[in-house]
Amino acid sequence: MNFLKIILISLICFITLNGCRKLGCPASTNDDLVTSPYQDPVWHPDGNILGFNHQVINGIGSDKCDNKSYASFYPDSSGFWLINKDGTNMRRVTTFPLSTPAWSPDGKWIAFSNGGVIYKMPFDGVNFDTTNIIALTDANSNHFYPTWSPTGDSVYYDTNENTPEHTDFYFIWKMAADGSGQSDITDTTGARRPFCTSDNQILHFRYPKGSQQMQVFIMDANGNNVRQVTDNPMDFTYTYYFGYFNSRVFYEGFNIYSCNTDGSNTKEVVANSSQGFSISKDGTIAYVNFDNNHVDKTHGTIWLTDINGNSPKPLTYNIY
Protein backbone atom coordinates (compact mmCIF):
# COMPACT_ATOMS: atom_id res chain seq x y z
CA MET A 1 0.00 0.00 0.00
CA ASN A 2 1.54 3.32 -1.04
CA PHE A 3 1.71 6.43 1.05
CA LEU A 4 -1.24 8.20 -0.61
CA LYS A 5 -3.54 5.23 0.04
CA ILE A 6 -2.56 5.17 3.69
CA ILE A 7 -3.37 8.87 4.01
CA LEU A 8 -6.73 8.37 2.26
CA ILE A 9 -7.77 5.45 4.51
CA SER A 10 -6.73 7.39 7.59
CA LEU A 11 -8.78 10.39 6.50
CA ILE A 12 -11.88 8.27 5.79
CA CYS A 13 -11.46 6.54 9.15
CA PHE A 14 -11.27 9.85 10.97
CA ILE A 15 -14.29 11.36 9.26
CA THR A 16 -16.62 8.37 9.50
CA LEU A 17 -15.61 6.95 12.88
CA ASN A 18 -14.69 10.09 14.79
CA GLY A 19 -11.14 9.34 15.60
CA CYS A 20 -9.44 6.60 13.61
CA ARG A 21 -10.89 3.45 15.10
CA LYS A 22 -9.41 0.27 13.78
CA LEU A 23 -10.88 -1.05 10.55
CA GLY A 24 -13.69 -3.52 11.20
CA CYS A 25 -14.39 -2.22 14.73
CA PRO A 26 -17.93 -1.03 15.48
CA ALA A 27 -18.40 2.44 16.89
CA SER A 28 -18.85 2.46 20.66
CA THR A 29 -22.08 3.62 22.29
CA ASN A 30 -22.91 5.38 25.52
CA ASP A 31 -24.07 2.02 26.89
CA ASP A 32 -20.67 0.45 26.27
CA LEU A 33 -19.35 0.98 29.80
CA VAL A 34 -16.93 -1.04 31.84
CA THR A 35 -18.27 -2.50 35.10
CA SER A 36 -16.55 -1.32 38.27
CA PRO A 37 -15.61 -3.97 40.85
CA TYR A 38 -16.43 -1.49 43.66
CA GLN A 39 -19.49 0.71 44.16
CA ASP A 40 -21.37 2.70 46.81
CA PRO A 41 -18.70 3.31 49.48
CA VAL A 42 -20.25 4.49 52.75
CA TRP A 43 -18.51 5.34 56.03
CA HIS A 44 -19.80 3.99 59.31
CA PRO A 45 -20.53 6.96 61.61
CA ASP A 46 -17.51 6.18 63.80
CA GLY A 47 -15.24 6.78 60.79
CA ASN A 48 -13.26 3.58 61.33
CA ILE A 49 -15.14 1.20 59.02
CA LEU A 50 -16.06 1.61 55.38
CA GLY A 51 -18.80 -0.41 53.68
CA PHE A 52 -19.17 -0.93 49.93
CA ASN A 53 -20.61 -3.20 47.27
CA HIS A 54 -17.97 -5.38 45.64
CA GLN A 55 -17.38 -8.35 43.36
CA VAL A 56 -13.97 -9.97 43.07
CA ILE A 57 -12.08 -9.94 39.76
CA ASN A 58 -10.79 -13.20 38.37
CA GLY A 59 -9.21 -11.67 35.28
CA ILE A 60 -8.76 -8.60 33.08
CA GLY A 61 -9.17 -8.49 29.33
CA SER A 62 -8.95 -5.70 26.77
CA ASP A 63 -10.76 -4.81 23.57
CA LYS A 64 -8.53 -3.73 20.71
CA CYS A 65 -11.41 -1.83 19.14
CA ASP A 66 -12.51 0.44 21.96
CA ASN A 67 -9.23 0.54 23.93
CA LYS A 68 -10.98 -0.45 27.14
CA SER A 69 -10.09 -3.01 29.76
CA TYR A 70 -12.82 -5.37 30.93
CA ALA A 71 -12.99 -7.36 34.13
CA SER A 72 -14.50 -10.79 34.67
CA PHE A 73 -15.71 -11.69 38.15
CA TYR A 74 -16.07 -14.67 40.43
CA PRO A 75 -19.85 -15.26 40.42
CA ASP A 76 -20.06 -16.11 44.13
CA SER A 77 -18.16 -13.03 45.36
CA SER A 78 -20.80 -10.32 45.01
CA GLY A 79 -22.14 -8.70 48.16
CA PHE A 80 -21.65 -5.96 50.70
CA TRP A 81 -18.17 -5.75 52.19
CA LEU A 82 -16.45 -3.94 55.05
CA ILE A 83 -12.87 -2.76 55.50
CA ASN A 84 -11.06 -0.93 58.27
CA LYS A 85 -9.87 2.61 57.57
CA ASP A 86 -6.24 1.43 57.63
CA GLY A 87 -6.97 -1.10 54.87
CA THR A 88 -7.01 -4.18 57.11
CA ASN A 89 -9.67 -6.85 57.60
CA MET A 90 -11.50 -6.58 54.30
CA ARG A 91 -14.37 -9.06 54.47
CA ARG A 92 -17.70 -9.84 52.84
CA VAL A 93 -20.58 -9.47 55.30
CA THR A 94 -23.60 -10.18 53.08
CA THR A 95 -24.03 -12.35 50.01
CA PHE A 96 -26.15 -9.69 48.30
CA PRO A 97 -25.40 -6.03 47.47
CA LEU A 98 -27.08 -3.14 49.28
CA SER A 99 -28.25 -0.55 46.80
CA THR A 100 -27.46 3.04 47.92
CA PRO A 101 -26.75 2.04 51.54
CA ALA A 102 -27.04 4.59 54.37
CA TRP A 103 -25.99 4.12 58.02
CA SER A 104 -28.17 5.38 60.84
CA PRO A 105 -26.44 8.11 62.90
CA ASP A 106 -25.81 5.69 65.79
CA GLY A 107 -24.37 3.08 63.41
CA LYS A 108 -26.76 0.37 64.63
CA TRP A 109 -28.75 0.10 61.39
CA ILE A 110 -28.09 0.33 57.69
CA ALA A 111 -30.88 1.27 55.28
CA PHE A 112 -30.83 0.25 51.63
CA SER A 113 -33.13 -0.43 48.70
CA ASN A 114 -33.66 -3.70 46.92
CA GLY A 115 -36.21 -4.25 44.15
CA GLY A 116 -37.88 -0.93 44.85
CA VAL A 117 -38.40 -1.65 48.56
CA ILE A 118 -36.48 0.11 51.34
CA TYR A 119 -35.18 -2.07 54.17
CA LYS A 120 -33.13 -1.63 57.30
CA MET A 121 -30.78 -4.22 58.80
CA PRO A 122 -29.22 -4.30 62.30
CA PHE A 123 -25.46 -3.98 62.81
CA ASP A 124 -23.71 -4.79 66.11
CA GLY A 125 -20.42 -3.13 65.23
CA VAL A 126 -18.97 -6.30 63.71
CA ASN A 127 -21.72 -8.23 61.91
CA PHE A 128 -25.08 -7.63 60.25
CA ASP A 129 -28.10 -9.59 61.42
CA THR A 130 -29.43 -10.79 58.07
CA THR A 131 -32.20 -12.72 59.84
CA ASN A 132 -33.76 -9.50 61.10
CA ILE A 133 -34.07 -7.39 57.94
CA ILE A 134 -37.10 -5.11 58.22
CA ALA A 135 -39.04 -3.77 55.22
CA LEU A 136 -39.89 -0.09 55.73
CA THR A 137 -41.92 0.37 52.54
CA ASP A 138 -44.22 -1.88 50.54
CA ALA A 139 -43.72 -3.27 47.05
CA ASN A 140 -46.68 -1.49 45.45
CA SER A 141 -44.49 1.36 44.18
CA ASN A 142 -40.79 2.04 43.72
CA HIS A 143 -38.87 3.42 46.71
CA PHE A 144 -35.18 4.34 46.50
CA TYR A 145 -32.28 6.31 48.05
CA PRO A 146 -32.91 6.20 51.81
CA THR A 147 -31.18 8.78 54.00
CA TRP A 148 -31.43 9.26 57.77
CA SER A 149 -32.18 12.42 59.69
CA PRO A 150 -29.36 13.55 62.04
CA THR A 151 -31.26 12.24 65.07
CA GLY A 152 -32.04 8.90 63.43
CA ASP A 153 -35.78 9.15 64.04
CA SER A 154 -36.71 9.69 60.37
CA VAL A 155 -35.80 8.33 56.96
CA TYR A 156 -36.18 10.30 53.73
CA TYR A 157 -36.44 8.58 50.35
CA ASP A 158 -37.81 9.07 46.86
CA THR A 159 -40.78 7.22 45.43
CA ASN A 160 -43.24 7.17 42.54
CA GLU A 161 -46.11 6.35 44.89
CA ASN A 162 -49.29 8.31 44.11
CA THR A 163 -47.72 9.97 41.07
CA PRO A 164 -49.94 11.04 38.17
CA GLU A 165 -50.87 8.23 35.80
CA HIS A 166 -48.65 7.77 32.75
CA THR A 167 -45.84 9.85 34.24
CA ASP A 168 -42.45 8.91 35.63
CA PHE A 169 -42.41 11.52 38.39
CA TYR A 170 -40.69 10.83 41.69
CA PHE A 171 -41.17 12.74 44.92
CA ILE A 172 -39.32 12.87 48.21
CA TRP A 173 -41.15 11.34 51.14
CA LYS A 174 -40.44 11.13 54.84
CA MET A 175 -41.22 8.33 57.30
CA ALA A 176 -40.41 7.38 60.86
CA ALA A 177 -37.49 5.02 61.40
CA ASP A 178 -39.95 2.14 61.82
CA GLY A 179 -41.65 2.88 58.47
CA SER A 180 -44.74 4.56 59.89
CA GLY A 181 -46.08 8.02 59.03
CA GLN A 182 -45.09 8.03 55.36
CA SER A 183 -45.82 11.39 53.73
CA ASP A 184 -44.83 13.43 50.68
CA ILE A 185 -42.81 16.55 51.51
CA THR A 186 -42.20 17.87 47.98
CA ASP A 187 -44.30 20.06 45.71
CA THR A 188 -45.81 19.09 42.37
CA THR A 189 -42.61 19.54 40.36
CA GLY A 190 -41.07 16.34 41.74
CA ALA A 191 -37.64 15.68 43.20
CA ARG A 192 -35.19 12.79 43.48
CA ARG A 193 -32.34 11.25 45.47
CA PRO A 194 -32.48 12.97 48.88
CA PHE A 195 -29.48 13.34 51.17
CA CYS A 196 -30.01 14.66 54.70
CA THR A 197 -27.23 16.93 55.92
CA SER A 198 -25.89 17.17 59.46
CA ASP A 199 -27.93 20.35 59.98
CA ASN A 200 -31.14 18.65 58.75
CA GLN A 201 -31.41 20.08 55.26
CA ILE A 202 -32.30 17.90 52.28
CA LEU A 203 -30.02 17.97 49.26
CA HIS A 204 -31.68 16.53 46.18
CA PHE A 205 -31.96 16.71 42.40
CA ARG A 206 -34.76 18.28 40.43
CA TYR A 207 -35.34 20.04 37.12
CA PRO A 208 -35.38 23.85 37.25
CA LYS A 209 -38.48 25.36 35.69
CA GLY A 210 -38.17 25.34 31.91
CA SER A 211 -34.97 23.27 31.93
CA GLN A 212 -34.24 19.71 30.87
CA GLN A 213 -31.02 19.52 32.89
CA MET A 214 -31.28 18.18 36.41
CA GLN A 215 -29.55 20.31 39.05
CA VAL A 216 -28.76 20.22 42.77
CA PHE A 217 -31.33 21.80 45.09
CA ILE A 218 -31.65 22.11 48.86
CA MET A 219 -34.72 22.44 51.10
CA ASP A 220 -35.57 22.22 54.77
CA ALA A 221 -36.68 19.01 56.50
CA ASN A 222 -40.34 19.72 55.80
CA GLY A 223 -39.83 20.35 52.09
CA ASN A 224 -40.03 24.14 52.37
CA ASN A 225 -37.62 26.93 51.44
CA VAL A 226 -36.46 25.22 48.23
CA ARG A 227 -33.33 26.79 46.72
CA GLN A 228 -31.34 25.89 43.64
CA VAL A 229 -27.67 25.21 44.40
CA THR A 230 -26.04 24.47 41.04
CA ASP A 231 -26.53 25.92 37.59
CA ASN A 232 -24.16 23.72 35.66
CA PRO A 233 -24.26 22.79 31.97
CA MET A 234 -23.89 19.15 33.05
CA ASP A 235 -27.04 17.08 33.42
CA PHE A 236 -26.94 15.08 36.68
CA THR A 237 -29.61 12.59 35.60
CA TYR A 238 -27.26 9.63 35.96
CA THR A 239 -25.59 10.53 39.25
CA TYR A 240 -26.99 10.33 42.74
CA TYR A 241 -24.30 10.85 45.36
CA PHE A 242 -24.04 13.70 47.84
CA GLY A 243 -21.89 14.70 50.78
CA TYR A 244 -21.84 17.57 53.27
CA PHE A 245 -18.95 18.80 55.37
CA ASN A 246 -18.19 22.11 57.10
CA SER A 247 -21.34 23.64 55.56
CA ARG A 248 -20.21 22.82 52.03
CA VAL A 249 -22.13 20.70 49.54
CA PHE A 250 -20.34 17.86 47.77
CA TYR A 251 -21.81 16.15 44.73
CA GLU A 252 -20.69 13.73 42.07
CA GLY A 253 -20.99 14.27 38.34
CA PHE A 254 -18.29 11.93 36.99
CA ASN A 255 -15.98 13.91 39.27
CA ILE A 256 -16.56 15.15 42.83
CA TYR A 257 -17.24 18.87 43.24
CA SER A 258 -17.87 21.04 46.27
CA CYS A 259 -19.59 24.40 46.63
CA ASN A 260 -21.31 26.61 49.16
CA THR A 261 -25.02 26.07 49.71
CA ASP A 262 -25.75 29.03 47.44
CA GLY A 263 -23.70 27.44 44.66
CA SER A 264 -20.76 29.81 44.96
CA ASN A 265 -17.08 28.90 45.12
CA THR A 266 -17.40 25.65 43.17
CA LYS A 267 -14.28 23.49 43.13
CA GLU A 268 -13.36 20.15 41.62
CA VAL A 269 -12.18 17.95 44.48
CA VAL A 270 -11.66 14.53 42.85
CA ALA A 271 -11.43 13.44 39.22
CA ASN A 272 -12.67 10.12 37.82
CA SER A 273 -15.32 9.39 40.43
CA SER A 274 -18.56 7.95 39.10
CA GLN A 275 -19.48 5.05 41.41
CA GLY A 276 -20.17 6.93 44.62
CA PHE A 277 -18.31 8.58 47.48
CA SER A 278 -18.67 9.12 51.20
CA ILE A 279 -17.22 11.63 53.66
CA SER A 280 -16.23 10.47 57.17
CA LYS A 281 -16.64 12.54 60.31
CA ASP A 282 -13.01 13.73 60.06
CA GLY A 283 -13.36 14.78 56.41
CA THR A 284 -11.79 11.76 54.73
CA ILE A 285 -13.38 11.14 51.35
CA ALA A 286 -13.71 7.54 50.16
CA TYR A 287 -14.44 7.25 46.44
CA VAL A 288 -14.13 4.80 43.56
CA ASN A 289 -11.32 5.84 41.21
CA PHE A 290 -13.02 4.82 37.98
CA ASP A 291 -13.46 6.44 34.57
CA ASN A 292 -15.81 3.92 32.91
CA ASN A 293 -13.03 2.76 30.60
CA HIS A 294 -10.34 0.91 32.48
CA VAL A 295 -9.98 -1.56 35.31
CA ASP A 296 -6.61 -2.59 36.70
CA LYS A 297 -5.00 -3.07 40.11
CA THR A 298 -5.76 0.47 41.27
CA HIS A 299 -8.47 1.71 38.86
CA GLY A 300 -11.97 0.63 39.75
CA THR A 301 -10.86 0.47 43.40
CA ILE A 302 -11.60 2.56 46.48
CA TRP A 303 -9.30 5.49 47.19
CA LEU A 304 -9.02 7.88 50.12
CA THR A 305 -8.24 11.59 50.07
CA ASP A 306 -8.67 14.53 52.41
CA ILE A 307 -11.58 16.96 52.16
CA ASN A 308 -9.68 19.11 49.64
CA GLY A 309 -8.67 16.22 47.40
CA ASN A 310 -5.04 16.19 48.52
CA SER A 311 -2.77 13.13 48.76
CA PRO A 312 -5.14 10.55 47.21
CA LYS A 313 -4.14 6.93 47.73
CA PRO A 314 -5.77 3.53 47.15
CA LEU A 315 -7.42 1.76 50.07
CA THR A 316 -8.27 -1.40 48.14
CA TYR A 317 -6.66 -3.19 45.20
CA ASN A 318 -7.77 -5.57 42.49
CA ILE A 319 -5.75 -8.75 42.84
CA TYR A 320 -5.84 -11.03 39.80
Phi, psi and omega in degrees: 000126182279174187297320181295323178294321178299315179298318181296315179296319179297319181293316178299317179301316182295316184291315187276335185242010175055052171130032169060053171288158181295144180302135179089356180266132178288151177293141179285161178238169179295340180276352185275073185247146177282142178276132178276138177289340182236143178208159169056050176295141181212124180285137165294148183304334180283350177078005183255347182232138176242132174255156180191157171273141188204146167226141190275133179285137170247001176176159179237133174234170179226156179247118183294338182281311186259002176058039178242155174255137183241141179256145166250153191233151170290124187294337183261017185256351185291144177162190176262133186238159174234153175211146175287157182299332180274006177090001181268163172056050173284126185208148175276132184244345170222157179265012178220146179287158176247109183288129182042063183290151179213122178284145168291155183302329179273357177076008184268350179222154169232130177260149180199167176247150178206116180065028179084006177246139177263131180237164166228149185225136182288150177223129184262011183100343179232312186232155171269145175265090183287352177273355184233041177283129185247126175281127180263337178234167179270182182255014182281340177221179177264132181228126186221169168056061177291148175210139186268148169290159182301333180271349179081007182268351182223154174232130174259153181197169173247153187205155172257019178294135178063023177279158181302144181299143178066025174237165178243034182287145171236149180227157179267127180244164178231144175215163173290163184297344176263005178094356181276166174066036182290129182207149179280130179245006182250162181277191188284352181279346179083160180196158184219158165058064183290153172217118182273125182277170180294339176255025170064041168252157185247105169285146180193173175251144170201168179269126172298153181303126178081007182242150175254012180247117181294139182228168179277132175234167175220146178212170179279178188292346178258005179088008181261173177056053182284128178227141176279132181264308184254156174219059186267153174290344180281137175271125184267021184304325187256020175234156184204032183244137178229162170211167181207126182205132180050044177064019175247143179272135174241138179212156184248129173219065187071349165220171175256130179239158172227153178201168172287166184292346174264007178089356182279163175056050179285135180224144170277125183260316184222137174263157175060050175236115183220005183242013178111157177208165179210144181249126180280174183295339178262007177089013175278126179265126171255129181214165177261115181282094190208134183243017179069010181235326189225142172232130173211204186293334181235355175257134192083023178236171180273132178241158175241146174209165178280179189294343179259003179085016182273151174053051178293145179206149181288141173263324180238163180223152170269119180253120181206000000 
